[in-house]
Amino acid sequence: MARPVQYNTKVKMVEIPEGYSGEGFYATNFDKAIGLARKNSIWPLPFATSCCGIEFMATMAATYDLARFGAERMAFTPRQCDLLMVMGTISKKMGPVVRQVYLQMAEPRWVMAVGACASSGGIFDTYSVLQGIDQVIPVDVYVPGCPPRPEGIIDGFMKIQELVGNESLRRRNSDKYKELMESYGIR
C-alpha cells in the first residue's frame, strides 16, 4: 500500500512576479523577471575587520546558513561580487581601500553596513576611526548591533534582497542616482 505524499507546508516558495498566465504560457515585465533572478543569486563580498566578521562567520555556518537565501557563493574578489558587506571598525586610512573595492565591483552593486562600527563608528569616537562608511561610499542597508546577531545579518540580507527584487533596471540611469554618485565623487 502506497503512503500518501506529505508536503512540508512550512517551506516558503519563491513568489511568482505579477503577470499574465494561460495554458502553457506566462508573461511578465522584464524588470520583474530580472529582479527575481538577481535577488535570489546575490554574490556577497565580506569586508570584515573585527568582531562583526566573527558573527558573519556564524551566519554562514550550518546553524544559520545564509546560503539558503541565494548567497551560496562567497567571493573575495570585487569584480565578481554585487554586494559589499562591510563589517567592523574602518579606520580613516582604510576608507580609500573600501572605496577602491567598491569601485572595482561591477554594476549593479549594493552595500550593507553591518554593526555599529561600520554604520557610525560605534564606540570608537576617535580621530583615527571613520564615523560610518557612508562617508566614503553609499550604503543601502544598515544592520544595527555591536556585534549584530546572525538573525540581524540575515534580516539585513533579506532587506537587500527586497531592494534588489524591486529595483528598476532604469534606476541606475536616473538623474537622482547620478547625483548620488557625484556627491561621493564617483562617475
C-alpha positions, 0 to 999 in steps of 0.5 A: 500500500502506497503512503500518501505524499506529505508536503512540508507546508512550512517551506516558503516558495519563491513568489511568482512576479505579477503577470499574465498566465494561460495554458502553457504560457506566462508573461511578465515585465522584464524588470520583474523577471530580472529582479527575481533572478538577481535577488535570489543569486546575490554574490556577497563580498565580506569586508570584515575587520573585527568582531562583526566578521566573527558573527558573519562567520556564524551566519554562514555556518550550518546553524544559520546558513545564509546560503539558503537565501541565494548567497551560496557563493562567497567571493573575495574578489570585487569584480565578481561580487554585487554586494559589499558587506562591510563589517567592523571598525574602518579606520580613516586610512582604510576608507580609500581601500573600501572605496577602491573595492567598491569601485572595482565591483561591477554594476549593479552593486549594493552595500550593507553596513553591518554593526555599529562600527561600520554604520557610525563608528560605534564606540570608537569616537576617535580621530583615527576611526571613520564615523560610518562608511557612508562617508566614503561610499553609499550604503543601502542597508544598515544592520544595527548591533555591536556585534549584530546577531546572525538573525540581524545579518540575515534580516539585513540580507533579506532587506537587500534582497527586497531592494534588489527584487524591486529595483528598476533596471532604469534606476541606475540611469536616473538623474537622482542616482547620478547625483548620488554618485557625484556627491561621493565623487564617483562617475 
